[in-house]
Amino acid sequence: MSLHDNGRIVMVERKRYECIVCGRKFPYGQGIIVSRAGITLTFHSKSCLTKFFKLFIENLDEKEFKKASRMVAEEFRKLRELKSKPKVI
Ligand SMILES: [Zn+2]
């Protein structure tokens, strides 16, 4: 969103993002924004993130994919263990 102020274009603080999958615009606070290594990926919804993710993993280097997916799966496994209270017999 931009406003004209004395002939100049002034960016309003409330930034709007554009979904890189479907092109839909969304305001800050909505959607999913991923920033890393100087790259920002913006998704207006989880379904667009899922579409992107499917293609993304197909394009990843196999070695890196294996390494990262094992690490992340292990991370969630640990979290599940922490959540489940130990059973007292
Ligand atoms: Zn989208």
PDB file of the backbone (N, CA, C, O) and the ligand in Angstrom, with CONECT records:
HET     ZN  A 101       1
ATOM      1  N   MET A   1       0.840  -1.190   0.000  1.00  0.00           N
ATOM      2  CA  MET A   1       0.000   0.000   0.000  1.00  0.00           C
ATOM      3  C   MET A   1       0.881   1.247   0.000  1.00  0.00           C
ATOM      4  O   MET A   1       1.859   1.321   0.743  1.00  0.00           O
ATOM      5  N   SER A   2       0.539   2.200  -0.815  1.00  0.00           N
ATOM      6  CA  SER A   2       1.320   3.435  -0.840  1.00  0.00           C
ATOM      7  C   SER A   2       0.402   4.637  -0.926  1.00  0.00           C
ATOM      8  O   SER A   2      -0.679   4.573  -1.510  1.00  0.00           O
ATOM      9  N   LEU A   3       0.845   5.719  -0.341  1.00  0.00           N
ATOM     10  CA  LEU A   3       0.080   6.957  -0.357  1.00  0.00           C
ATOM     11  C   LEU A   3       0.903   8.037  -1.047  1.00  0.00           C
ATOM     12  O   LEU A   3       2.130   8.059  -0.951  1.00  0.00           O
ATOM     13  N   HIS A   4       0.210   8.929  -1.744  1.00  0.00           N
ATOM     14  CA  HIS A   4       0.924  10.048  -2.356  1.00  0.00           C
ATOM     15  C   HIS A   4       0.954  11.208  -1.373  1.00  0.00           C
ATOM     16  O   HIS A   4      -0.087  11.673  -0.909  1.00  0.00           O
ATOM     17  N   ASP A   5       2.134  11.658  -1.071  1.00  0.00           N
ATOM     18  CA  ASP A   5       2.295  12.749  -0.124  1.00  0.00           C
ATOM     19  C   ASP A   5       3.222  13.784  -0.754  1.00  0.00           C
ATOM     20  O   ASP A   5       4.418  13.542  -0.920  1.00  0.00           O
ATOM     21  N   ASN A   6       2.662  14.925  -1.098  1.00  0.00           N
ATOM     22  CA  ASN A   6       3.407  15.990  -1.794  1.00  0.00           C
ATOM     23  C   ASN A   6       4.136  15.466  -3.025  1.00  0.00           C
ATOM     24  O   ASN A   6       5.286  15.818  -3.286  1.00  0.00           O
ATOM     25  N   GLY A   7       3.458  14.644  -3.748  1.00  0.00           N
ATOM     26  CA  GLY A   7       4.036  14.151  -4.987  1.00  0.00           C
ATOM     27  C   GLY A   7       4.977  12.977  -4.823  1.00  0.00           C
ATOM     28  O   GLY A   7       5.398  12.364  -5.804  1.00  0.00           O
ATOM     29  N   ARG A   8       5.302  12.669  -3.593  1.00  0.00           N
ATOM     30  CA  ARG A   8       6.188  11.533  -3.368  1.00  0.00           C
ATOM     31  C   ARG A   8       5.372  10.316  -2.944  1.00  0.00           C
ATOM     32  O   ARG A   8       4.294  10.442  -2.362  1.00  0.00           O
ATOM     33  N   ILE A   9       5.892   9.172  -3.237  1.00  0.00           N
ATOM     34  CA  ILE A   9       5.195   7.958  -2.809  1.00  0.00           C
ATOM     35  C   ILE A   9       5.755   7.551  -1.453  1.00  0.00           C
ATOM     36  O   ILE A   9       6.949   7.292  -1.309  1.00  0.00           O
ATOM     37  N   VAL A  10       4.888   7.503  -0.486  1.00  0.00           N
ATOM     38  CA  VAL A  10       5.306   7.167   0.869  1.00  0.00           C
ATOM     39  C   VAL A  10       4.789   5.770   1.201  1.00  0.00           C
ATOM     40  O   VAL A  10       3.594   5.489   1.104  1.00  0.00           O
ATOM     41  N   MET A  11       5.699   4.927   1.584  1.00  0.00           N
ATOM     42  CA  MET A  11       5.287   3.587   1.958  1.00  0.00           C
ATOM     43  C   MET A  11       4.658   3.620   3.338  1.00  0.00           C
ATOM     44  O   MET A  11       5.234   4.154   4.285  1.00  0.00           O
ATOM     45  N   VAL A  12       3.496   3.056   3.439  1.00  0.00           N
ATOM     46  CA  VAL A  12       2.813   2.995   4.718  1.00  0.00           C
ATOM     47  C   VAL A  12       3.423   1.841   5.511  1.00  0.00           C
ATOM     48  O   VAL A  12       3.781   0.798   4.964  1.00  0.00           O
ATOM     49  N   GLU A  13       3.527   2.066   6.805  1.00  0.00           N
ATOM     50  CA  GLU A  13       4.178   1.075   7.670  1.00  0.00           C
ATOM     51  C   GLU A  13       3.605  -0.328   7.517  1.00  0.00           C
ATOM     52  O   GLU A  13       4.333  -1.319   7.543  1.00  0.00           O
ATOM     53  N   ARG A  14       2.306  -0.391   7.360  1.00  0.00           N
ATOM     54  CA  ARG A  14       1.689  -1.711   7.217  1.00  0.00           C
ATOM     55  C   ARG A  14       2.024  -2.285   5.854  1.00  0.00           C
ATOM     56  O   ARG A  14       1.381  -1.990   4.846  1.00  0.00           O
ATOM     57  N   LYS A  15       3.041  -3.105   5.862  1.00  0.00           N
ATOM     58  CA  LYS A  15       3.521  -3.679   4.625  1.00  0.00           C
ATOM     59  C   LYS A  15       2.599  -4.804   4.161  1.00  0.00           C
ATOM     60  O   LYS A  15       2.037  -5.550   4.962  1.00  0.00           O
ATOM     61  N   ARG A  16       2.468  -4.896   2.850  1.00  0.00           N
ATOM     62  CA  ARG A  16       1.696  -6.011   2.315  1.00  0.00           C
ATOM     63  C   ARG A  16       2.642  -6.957   1.595  1.00  0.00           C
ATOM     64  O   ARG A  16       3.592  -6.536   0.935  1.00  0.00           O
ATOM     65  N   TYR A  17       2.368  -8.204   1.734  1.00  0.00           N
ATOM     66  CA  TYR A  17       3.208  -9.216   1.108  1.00  0.00           C
ATOM     67  C   TYR A  17       2.454  -9.869  -0.046  1.00  0.00           C
ATOM     68  O   TYR A  17       1.226  -9.830  -0.108  1.00  0.00           O
ATOM     69  N   GLU A  18       3.207 -10.460  -0.943  1.00  0.00           N
ATOM     70  CA  GLU A  18       2.583 -11.170  -2.053  1.00  0.00           C
ATOM     71  C   GLU A  18       2.957 -12.644  -1.972  1.00  0.00           C
ATOM     72  O   GLU A  18       4.130 -12.992  -1.838  1.00  0.00           O
ATOM     73  N   CYS A  19       1.964 -13.491  -2.054  1.00  0.00           N
ATOM     74  CA  CYS A  19       2.205 -14.938  -2.008  1.00  0.00           C
ATOM     75  C   CYS A  19       2.996 -15.340  -3.253  1.00  0.00           C
ATOM     76  O   CYS A  19       2.597 -15.030  -4.376  1.00  0.00           O
ATOM     77  N   ILE A  20       4.118 -16.031  -3.047  1.00  0.00           N
ATOM     78  CA  ILE A  20       4.964 -16.389  -4.191  1.00  0.00           C
ATOM     79  C   ILE A  20       4.378 -17.556  -4.994  1.00  0.00           C
ATOM     80  O   ILE A  20       4.865 -17.875  -6.079  1.00  0.00           O
ATOM     81  N   VAL A  21       3.342 -18.182  -4.459  1.00  0.00           N
ATOM     82  CA  VAL A  21       2.716 -19.303  -5.173  1.00  0.00           C
ATOM     83  C   VAL A  21       1.528 -18.826  -6.024  1.00  0.00           C
ATOM     84  O   VAL A  21       1.475 -19.091  -7.225  1.00  0.00           O
ATOM     85  N   CYS A  22       0.581 -18.124  -5.394  1.00  0.00           N
ATOM     86  CA  CYS A  22      -0.629 -17.736  -6.132  1.00  0.00           C
ATOM     87  C   CYS A  22      -0.712 -16.243  -6.437  1.00  0.00           C
ATOM     88  O   CYS A  22      -1.570 -15.809  -7.205  1.00  0.00           O
ATOM     89  N   GLY A  23       0.177 -15.462  -5.835  1.00  0.00           N
ATOM     90  CA  GLY A  23       0.198 -14.027  -6.120  1.00  0.00           C
ATOM     91  C   GLY A  23      -0.747 -13.188  -5.298  1.00  0.00           C
ATOM     92  O   GLY A  23      -0.808 -11.970  -5.467  1.00  0.00           O
ATOM     93  N   ARG A  24      -1.491 -13.827  -4.407  1.00  0.00           N
ATOM     94  CA  ARG A  24      -2.433 -13.083  -3.577  1.00  0.00           C
ATOM     95  C   ARG A  24      -1.681 -12.176  -2.597  1.00  0.00           C
ATOM     96  O   ARG A  24      -0.639 -12.550  -2.058  1.00  0.00           O
ATOM     97  N   LYS A  25      -2.222 -10.995  -2.381  1.00  0.00           N
ATOM     98  CA  LYS A  25      -1.602 -10.048  -1.453  1.00  0.00           C
ATOM     99  C   LYS A  25      -2.189 -10.253  -0.057  1.00  0.00           C
ATOM    100  O   LYS A  25      -3.381 -10.512   0.107  1.00  0.00           O
ATOM    101  N   PHE A  26      -1.325 -10.131   0.927  1.00  0.00           N
ATOM    102  CA  PHE A  26      -1.813 -10.270   2.304  1.00  0.00           C
ATOM    103  C   PHE A  26      -1.036  -9.355   3.234  1.00  0.00           C
ATOM    104  O   PHE A  26       0.138  -9.072   2.997  1.00  0.00           O
ATOM    105  N   PRO A  27      -1.700  -8.885   4.309  1.00  0.00           N
ATOM    106  CA  PRO A  27      -1.033  -7.962   5.234  1.00  0.00           C
ATOM    107  C   PRO A  27      -0.116  -8.679   6.215  1.00  0.00           C
ATOM    108  O   PRO A  27      -0.198  -9.892   6.414  1.00  0.00           O
ATOM    109  N   TYR A  28       0.752  -7.890   6.814  1.00  0.00           N
ATOM    110  CA  TYR A  28       1.648  -8.407   7.843  1.00  0.00           C
ATOM    111  C   TYR A  28       0.813  -9.006   8.972  1.00  0.00           C
ATOM    112  O   TYR A  28      -0.204  -8.436   9.368  1.00  0.00           O
ATOM    113  N   GLY A  29       1.239 -10.141   9.480  1.00  0.00           N
ATOM    114  CA  GLY A  29       0.484 -10.783  10.554  1.00  0.00           C
ATOM    115  C   GLY A  29      -0.357 -11.941  10.055  1.00  0.00           C
ATOM    116  O   GLY A  29      -0.793 -12.799  10.822  1.00  0.00           O
ATOM    117  N   GLN A  30      -0.573 -11.942   8.742  1.00  0.00           N
ATOM    118  CA  GLN A  30      -1.292 -13.069   8.143  1.00  0.00           C
ATOM    119  C   GLN A  30      -0.308 -13.837   7.269  1.00  0.00           C
ATOM    120  O   GLN A  30       0.776 -13.348   6.951  1.00  0.00           O
ATOM    121  N   GLY A  31      -0.694 -15.020   6.897  1.00  0.00           N
ATOM    122  CA  GLY A  31       0.163 -15.801   6.023  1.00  0.00           C
ATOM    123  C   GLY A  31       1.409 -16.296   6.730  1.00  0.00           C
ATOM    124  O   GLY A  31       1.542 -16.178   7.948  1.00  0.00           O
ATOM    125  N   ILE A  32       2.322 -16.855   5.943  1.00  0.00           N
ATOM    126  CA  ILE A  32       3.542 -17.443   6.489  1.00  0.00           C
ATOM    127  C   ILE A  32       4.735 -16.815   5.779  1.00  0.00           C
ATOM    128  O   ILE A  32       4.808 -16.810   4.550  1.00  0.00           O
ATOM    129  N   ILE A  33       5.662 -16.290   6.564  1.00  0.00           N
ATOM    130  CA  ILE A  33       6.839 -15.661   5.987  1.00  0.00           C
ATOM    131  C   ILE A  33       8.082 -16.391   6.493  1.00  0.00           C
ATOM    132  O   ILE A  33       8.298 -16.519   7.698  1.00  0.00           O
ATOM    133  N   VAL A  34       8.889 -16.862   5.554  1.00  0.00           N
ATOM    134  CA  VAL A  34      10.098 -17.589   5.903  1.00  0.00           C
ATOM    135  C   VAL A  34      11.295 -16.815   5.359  1.00  0.00           C
ATOM    136  O   VAL A  34      11.388 -16.539   4.163  1.00  0.00           O
ATOM    137  N   SER A  35      12.208 -16.471   6.269  1.00  0.00           N
ATOM    138  CA  SER A  35      13.400 -15.726   5.868  1.00  0.00           C
ATOM    139  C   SER A  35      14.646 -16.481   6.262  1.00  0.00           C
ATOM    140  O   SER A  35      14.816 -16.879   7.415  1.00  0.00           O
ATOM    141  N   ARG A  36      15.525 -16.675   5.275  1.00  0.00           N
ATOM    142  CA  ARG A  36      16.810 -17.298   5.598  1.00  0.00           C
ATOM    143  C   ARG A  36      17.800 -17.025   4.485  1.00  0.00           C
ATOM    144  O   ARG A  36      17.455 -17.030   3.303  1.00  0.00           O
ATOM    145  N   ALA A  37      19.049 -16.783   4.892  1.00  0.00           N
ATOM    146  CA  ALA A  37      20.145 -16.555   3.946  1.00  0.00           C
ATOM    147  C   ALA A  37      19.821 -15.462   2.923  1.00  0.00           C
ATOM    148  O   ALA A  37      20.162 -15.562   1.744  1.00  0.00           O
ATOM    149  N   GLY A  38      19.162 -14.435   3.409  1.00  0.00           N
ATOM    150  CA  GLY A  38      18.855 -13.300   2.543  1.00  0.00           C
ATOM    151  C   GLY A  38      17.700 -13.529   1.587  1.00  0.00           C
ATOM    152  O   GLY A  38      17.429 -12.700   0.718  1.00  0.00           O
ATOM    153  N   ILE A  39      17.020 -14.655   1.749  1.00  0.00           N
ATOM    154  CA  ILE A  39      15.870 -14.956   0.891  1.00  0.00           C
ATOM    155  C   ILE A  39      14.608 -14.981   1.741  1.00  0.00           C
ATOM    156  O   ILE A  39      14.564 -15.613   2.797  1.00  0.00           O
ATOM    157  N   THR A  40      13.594 -14.289   1.267  1.00  0.00           N
ATOM    158  CA  THR A  40      12.318 -14.280   1.977  1.00  0.00           C
ATOM    159  C   THR A  40      11.264 -14.952   1.116  1.00  0.00           C
ATOM    160  O   THR A  40      11.046 -14.579  -0.037  1.00  0.00           O
ATOM    161  N   LEU A  41      10.622 -15.943   1.697  1.00  0.00           N
ATOM    162  CA  LEU A  41       9.559 -16.666   1.005  1.00  0.00           C
ATOM    163  C   LEU A  41       8.242 -16.303   1.680  1.00  0.00           C
ATOM    164  O   LEU A  41       8.112 -16.406   2.900  1.00  0.00           O
ATOM    165  N   THR A  42       7.271 -15.881   0.884  1.00  0.00           N
ATOM    166  CA  THR A  42       6.001 -15.443   1.451  1.00  0.00           C
ATOM    167  C   THR A  42       4.842 -16.285   0.900  1.00  0.00           C
ATOM    168  O   THR A  42       4.704 -16.482  -0.308  1.00  0.00           O
ATOM    169  N   PHE A  43       4.016 -16.772   1.834  1.00  0.00           N
ATOM    170  CA  PHE A  43       2.863 -17.615   1.459  1.00  0.00           C
ATOM    171  C   PHE A  43       1.622 -17.070   2.137  1.00  0.00           C
ATOM    172  O   PHE A  43       1.646 -16.759   3.328  1.00  0.00           O
ATOM    173  N   HIS A  44       0.542 -16.955   1.390  1.00  0.00           N
ATOM    174  CA  HIS A  44      -0.662 -16.398   1.995  1.00  0.00           C
ATOM    175  C   HIS A  44      -1.408 -17.447   2.832  1.00  0.00           C
ATOM    176  O   HIS A  44      -2.192 -17.103   3.716  1.00  0.00           O
ATOM    177  N   SER A  45      -1.153 -18.731   2.540  1.00  0.00           N
ATOM    178  CA  SER A  45      -1.849 -19.785   3.285  1.00  0.00           C
ATOM    179  C   SER A  45      -0.991 -21.041   3.389  1.00  0.00           C
ATOM    180  O   SER A  45       0.022 -21.193   2.706  1.00  0.00           O
ATOM    181  N   LYS A  46      -1.435 -21.933   4.268  1.00  0.00           N
ATOM    182  CA  LYS A  46      -0.718 -23.194   4.438  1.00  0.00           C
ATOM    183  C   LYS A  46      -0.767 -24.032   3.166  1.00  0.00           C
ATOM    184  O   LYS A  46       0.177 -24.760   2.857  1.00  0.00           O
ATOM    185  N   SER A  47      -1.870 -23.928   2.430  1.00  0.00           N
ATOM    186  CA  SER A  47      -1.980 -24.747   1.212  1.00  0.00           C
ATOM    187  C   SER A  47      -0.966 -24.294   0.162  1.00  0.00           C
ATOM    188  O   SER A  47      -0.434 -25.122  -0.577  1.00  0.00           O
ATOM    189  N   CYS A  48      -0.694 -22.998   0.089  1.00  0.00           N
ATOM    190  CA  CYS A  48       0.332 -22.520  -0.837  1.00  0.00           C
ATOM    191  C   CYS A  48       1.724 -22.931  -0.368  1.00  0.00           C
ATOM    192  O   CYS A  48       2.594 -23.251  -1.177  1.00  0.00           O
ATOM    193  N   LEU A  49       1.922 -22.918   0.939  1.00  0.00           N
ATOM    194  CA  LEU A  49       3.199 -23.368   1.502  1.00  0.00           C
ATOM    195  C   LEU A  49       3.417 -24.846   1.172  1.00  0.00           C
ATOM    196  O   LEU A  49       4.529 -25.253   0.837  1.00  0.00           O
ATOM    197  N   THR A  50       2.359 -25.641   1.268  1.00  0.00           N
ATOM    198  CA  THR A  50       2.445 -27.069   0.962  1.00  0.00           C
ATOM    199  C   THR A  50       2.796 -27.298  -0.509  1.00  0.00           C
ATOM    200  O   THR A  50       3.639 -28.136  -0.829  1.00  0.00           O
ATOM    201  N   LYS A  51       2.146 -26.547  -1.397  1.00  0.00           N
ATOM    202  CA  LYS A  51       2.440 -26.656  -2.830  1.00  0.00           C
ATOM    203  C   LYS A  51       3.908 -26.346  -3.096  1.00  0.00           C
ATOM    204  O   LYS A  51       4.590 -27.057  -3.835  1.00  0.00           O
ATOM    205  N   PHE A  52       4.375 -25.270  -2.476  1.00  0.00           N
ATOM    206  CA  PHE A  52       5.762 -24.861  -2.643  1.00  0.00           C
ATOM    207  C   PHE A  52       6.696 -25.936  -2.093  1.00  0.00           C
ATOM    208  O   PHE A  52       7.683 -26.302  -2.731  1.00  0.00           O
ATOM    209  N   PHE A  53       6.377 -26.427  -0.921  1.00  0.00           N
ATOM    210  CA  PHE A  53       7.226 -27.405  -0.239  1.00  0.00           C
ATOM    211  C   PHE A  53       7.398 -28.684  -1.067  1.00  0.00           C
ATOM    212  O   PHE A  53       8.492 -29.246  -1.125  1.00  0.00           O
ATOM    213  N   LYS A  54       6.316 -29.140  -1.705  1.00  0.00           N
ATOM    214  CA  LYS A  54       6.387 -30.356  -2.531  1.00  0.00           C
ATOM    215  C   LYS A  54       7.404 -30.198  -3.658  1.00  0.00           C
ATOM    216  O   LYS A  54       8.226 -31.082  -3.897  1.00  0.00           O
ATOM    217  N   LEU A  55       7.334 -29.064  -4.342  1.00  0.00           N
ATOM    218  CA  LEU A  55       8.286 -28.806  -5.425  1.00  0.00           C
ATOM    219  C   LEU A  55       9.694 -28.549  -4.900  1.00  0.00           C
ATOM    220  O   LEU A  55      10.698 -28.952  -5.488  1.00  0.00           O
ATOM    221  N   PHE A  56       9.713 -27.860  -3.770  1.00  0.00           N
ATOM    222  CA  PHE A  56      10.979 -27.495  -3.136  1.00  0.00           C
ATOM    223  C   PHE A  56      11.821 -28.732  -2.833  1.00  0.00           C
ATOM    224  O   PHE A  56      13.011 -28.771  -3.148  1.00  0.00           O
ATOM    225  N   ILE A  57      11.196 -29.748  -2.219  1.00  0.00           N
ATOM    226  CA  ILE A  57      11.968 -30.937  -1.848  1.00  0.00           C
ATOM    227  C   ILE A  57      12.397 -31.742  -3.077  1.00  0.00           C
ATOM    228  O   ILE A  57      13.405 -32.448  -3.045  1.00  0.00           O
ATOM    229  N   GLU A  58      11.624 -31.631  -4.158  1.00  0.00           N
ATOM    230  CA  GLU A  58      12.031 -32.305  -5.391  1.00  0.00           C
ATOM    231  C   GLU A  58      13.291 -31.674  -5.981  1.00  0.00           C
ATOM    232  O   GLU A  58      14.093 -32.339  -6.637  1.00  0.00           O
ATOM    233  N   ASN A  59      13.442 -30.383  -5.732  1.00  0.00           N
ATOM    234  CA  ASN A  59      14.586 -29.655  -6.285  1.00  0.00           C
ATOM    235  C   ASN A  59      15.804 -29.618  -5.377  1.00  0.00           C
ATOM    236  O   ASN A  59      16.877 -29.158  -5.768  1.00  0.00           O
ATOM    237  N   LEU A  60      15.618 -30.114  -4.148  1.00  0.00           N
ATOM    238  CA  LEU A  60      16.745 -30.115  -3.223  1.00  0.00           C
ATOM    239  C   LEU A  60      17.759 -31.183  -3.605  1.00  0.00           C
ATOM    240  O   LEU A  60      17.421 -32.212  -4.191  1.00  0.00           O
ATOM    241  N   ASP A  61      18.993 -30.913  -3.261  1.00  0.00           N
ATOM    242  CA  ASP A  61      20.051 -31.898  -3.419  1.00  0.00           C
ATOM    243  C   ASP A  61      19.714 -33.100  -2.521  1.00  0.00           C
ATOM    244  O   ASP A  61      19.374 -32.920  -1.352  1.00  0.00           O
ATOM    245  N   GLU A  62      19.806 -34.327  -3.065  1.00  0.00           N
ATOM    246  CA  GLU A  62      19.386 -35.518  -2.316  1.00  0.00           C
ATOM    247  C   GLU A  62      20.094 -35.682  -0.977  1.00  0.00           C
ATOM    248  O   GLU A  62      19.485 -36.046   0.028  1.00  0.00           O
ATOM    249  N   LYS A  63      21.381 -35.407  -0.989  1.00  0.00           N
ATOM    250  CA  LYS A  63      22.179 -35.552   0.226  1.00  0.00           C
ATOM    251  C   LYS A  63      21.690 -34.590   1.315  1.00  0.00           C
ATOM    252  O   LYS A  63      21.508 -34.968   2.472  1.00  0.00           O
ATOM    253  N   GLU A  64      21.487 -33.344   0.906  1.00  0.00           N
ATOM    254  CA  GLU A  64      21.007 -32.327   1.844  1.00  0.00           C
ATOM    255  C   GLU A  64      19.598 -32.652   2.326  1.00  0.00           C
ATOM    256  O   GLU A  64      19.260 -32.462   3.494  1.00  0.00           O
ATOM    257  N   PHE A  65      18.789 -33.148   1.395  1.00  0.00           N
ATOM    258  CA  PHE A  65      17.424 -33.514   1.743  1.00  0.00           C
ATOM    259  C   PHE A  65      17.393 -34.610   2.803  1.00  0.00           C
ATOM    260  O   PHE A  65      16.659 -34.520   3.787  1.00  0.00           O
ATOM    261  N   LYS A  66      18.206 -35.654   2.584  1.00  0.00           N
ATOM    262  CA  LYS A  66      18.273 -36.755   3.552  1.00  0.00           C
ATOM    263  C   LYS A  66      18.684 -36.262   4.912  1.00  0.00           C
ATOM    264  O   LYS A  66      18.066 -36.585   5.926  1.00  0.00           O
ATOM    265  N   LYS A  67      19.742 -35.470   4.918  1.00  0.00           N
ATOM    266  CA  LYS A  67      20.288 -34.953   6.169  1.00  0.00           C
ATOM    267  C   LYS A  67      19.248 -34.106   6.910  1.00  0.00           C
ATOM    268  O   LYS A  67      18.979 -34.324   8.092  1.00  0.00           O
ATOM    269  N   ALA A  68      18.678 -33.151   6.204  1.00  0.00           N
ATOM    270  CA  ALA A  68      17.729 -32.223   6.832  1.00  0.00           C
ATOM    271  C   ALA A  68      16.455 -32.929   7.270  1.00  0.00           C
ATOM    272  O   ALA A  68      15.957 -32.665   8.364  1.00  0.00           O
ATOM    273  N   SER A  69      15.915 -33.823   6.441  1.00  0.00           N
ATOM    274  CA  SER A  69      14.652 -34.466   6.811  1.00  0.00           C
ATOM    275  C   SER A  69      14.837 -35.395   8.010  1.00  0.00           C
ATOM    276  O   SER A  69      13.955 -35.489   8.863  1.00  0.00           O
ATOM    277  N   ARG A  70      15.980 -36.080   8.079  1.00  0.00           N
ATOM    278  CA  ARG A  70      16.237 -36.936   9.247  1.00  0.00           C
ATOM    279  C   ARG A  70      16.349 -36.101  10.518  1.00  0.00           C
ATOM    280  O   ARG A  70      15.809 -36.460  11.565  1.00  0.00           O
ATOM    281  N   MET A  71      17.060 -34.980  10.406  1.00  0.00           N
ATOM    282  CA  MET A  71      17.238 -34.110  11.564  1.00  0.00           C
ATOM    283  C   MET A  71      15.921 -33.546  12.058  1.00  0.00           C
ATOM    284  O   MET A  71      15.658 -33.518  13.260  1.00  0.00           O
ATOM    285  N   VAL A  72      15.093 -33.097  11.124  1.00  0.00           N
ATOM    286  CA  VAL A  72      13.807 -32.497  11.506  1.00  0.00           C
ATOM    287  C   VAL A  72      12.872 -33.555  12.082  1.00  0.00           C
ATOM    288  O   VAL A  72      12.190 -33.302  13.075  1.00  0.00           O
ATOM    289  N   ALA A  73      12.833 -34.741  11.468  1.00  0.00           N
ATOM    290  CA  ALA A  73      11.990 -35.819  11.971  1.00  0.00           C
ATOM    291  C   ALA A  73      12.424 -36.207  13.390  1.00  0.00           C
ATOM    292  O   ALA A  73      11.588 -36.463  14.256  1.00  0.00           O
ATOM    293  N   GLU A  74      13.721 -36.245  13.611  1.00  0.00           N
ATOM    294  CA  GLU A  74      14.268 -36.570  14.935  1.00  0.00           C
ATOM    295  C   GLU A  74      13.866 -35.497  15.959  1.00  0.00           C
ATOM    296  O   GLU A  74      13.526 -35.800  17.102  1.00  0.00           O
ATOM    297  N   GLU A  75      13.914 -34.264  15.521  1.00  0.00           N
ATOM    298  CA  GLU A  75      13.537 -33.125  16.374  1.00  0.00           C
ATOM    299  C   GLU A  75      12.079 -33.261  16.840  1.00  0.00           C
ATOM    300  O   GLU A  75      11.769 -33.054  18.014  1.00  0.00           O
ATOM    301  N   PHE A  76      11.195 -33.611  15.902  1.00  0.00           N
ATOM    302  CA  PHE A  76       9.783 -33.754  16.253  1.00  0.00           C
ATOM    303  C   PHE A  76       9.549 -35.004  17.115  1.00  0.00           C
ATOM    304  O   PHE A  76       8.673 -35.023  17.978  1.00  0.00           O
ATOM    305  N   ARG A  77      10.348 -36.041  16.862  1.00  0.00           N
ATOM    306  CA  ARG A  77      10.223 -37.249  17.667  1.00  0.00           C
ATOM    307  C   ARG A  77      10.546 -36.927  19.132  1.00  0.00           C
ATOM    308  O   ARG A  77       9.855 -37.371  20.050  1.00  0.00           O
ATOM    309  N   LYS A  78      11.611 -36.146  19.323  1.00  0.00           N
ATOM    310  CA  LYS A  78      11.998 -35.737  20.674  1.00  0.00           C
ATOM    311  C   LYS A  78      10.898 -34.908  21.337  1.00  0.00           C
ATOM    312  O   LYS A  78      10.591 -35.088  22.515  1.00  0.00           O
ATOM    313  N   LEU A  79      10.311 -33.996  20.555  1.00  0.00           N
ATOM    314  CA  LEU A  79       9.234 -33.152  21.076  1.00  0.00           C
ATOM    315  C   LEU A  79       8.032 -33.989  21.497  1.00  0.00           C
ATOM    316  O   LEU A  79       7.407 -33.721  22.523  1.00  0.00           O
ATOM    317  N   ARG A  80       7.714 -35.008  20.693  1.00  0.00           N
ATOM    318  CA  ARG A  80       6.588 -35.895  21.040  1.00  0.00           C
ATOM    319  C   ARG A  80       6.861 -36.623  22.338  1.00  0.00           C
ATOM    320  O   ARG A  80       5.972 -36.796  23.172  1.00  0.00           O
ATOM    321  N   GLU A  81       8.119 -37.050  22.500  1.00  0.00           N
ATOM    322  CA  GLU A  81       8.501 -37.755  23.727  1.00  0.00           C
ATOM    323  C   GLU A  81       8.333 -36.860  24.944  1.00  0.00           C
ATOM    324  O   GLU A  81       7.858 -37.300  25.991  1.00  0.00           O
ATOM    325  N   LEU A  82       8.728 -35.600  24.799  1.00  0.00           N
ATOM    326  CA  LEU A  82       8.612 -34.646  25.905  1.00  0.00           C
ATOM    327  C   LEU A  82       7.158 -34.393  26.272  1.00  0.00           C
ATOM    328  O   LEU A  82       6.816 -34.234  27.444  1.00  0.00           O
ATOM    329  N   LYS A  83       6.304 -34.357  25.248  1.00  0.00           N
ATOM    330  CA  LYS A  83       4.887 -34.068  25.476  1.00  0.00           C
ATOM    331  C   LYS A  83       4.166 -35.207  26.187  1.00  0.00           C
ATOM    332  O   LYS A  83       3.332 -34.994  27.067  1.00  0.00           O
ATOM    333  N   SER A  84       4.518 -36.428  25.774  1.00  0.00           N
ATOM    334  CA  SER A  84       3.831 -37.587  26.371  1.00  0.00           C
ATOM    335  C   SER A  84       4.380 -37.831  27.773  1.00  0.00           C
ATOM    336  O   SER A  84       5.564 -38.109  27.965  1.00  0.00           O
ATOM    337  N   LYS A  85       3.484 -37.718  28.736  1.00  0.00           N
ATOM    338  CA  LYS A  85       3.903 -37.900  30.124  1.00  0.00           C
ATOM    339  C   LYS A  85       4.235 -39.365  30.378  1.00  0.00           C
ATOM    340  O   LYS A  85       3.559 -40.265  29.879  1.00  0.00           O
ATOM    341  N   PRO A  86       5.273 -39.588  31.152  1.00  0.00           N
ATOM    342  CA  PRO A  86       5.623 -40.986  31.432  1.00  0.00           C
ATOM    343  C   PRO A  86       4.527 -41.670  32.248  1.00  0.00           C
ATOM    344  O   PRO A  86       3.966 -41.084  33.174  1.00  0.00           O
ATOM    345  N   LYS A  87       4.236 -42.904  31.890  1.00  0.00           N
ATOM    346  CA  LYS A  87       3.178 -43.640  32.586  1.00  0.00           C
ATOM    347  C   LYS A  87       3.717 -44.220  33.902  1.00  0.00           C
ATOM    348  O   LYS A  87       4.755 -44.880  33.932  1.00  0.00           O
ATOM    349  N   VAL A  88       2.996 -43.959  34.959  1.00  0.00           N
ATOM    350  CA  VAL A  88       3.402 -44.474  36.270  1.00  0.00           C
ATOM    351  C   VAL A  88       2.623 -45.772  36.526  1.00  0.00           C
ATOM    352  O   VAL A  88       1.392 -45.797  36.534  1.00  0.00           O
ATOM    353  N   ILE A  89       3.382 -46.831  36.732  1.00  0.00           N
ATOM    354  CA  ILE A  89       2.734 -48.131  36.948  1.00  0.00           C
ATOM    355  C   ILE A  89       2.618 -48.406  38.454  1.00  0.00           C
ATOM    356  O   ILE A  89       2.101 -49.450  38.852  1.00  0.00           O
TER     357      ILE A  89
HETATM  358 ZN    ZN A 101      -1.103 -18.173  -2.071  1.00  0.00          ZN2+
END
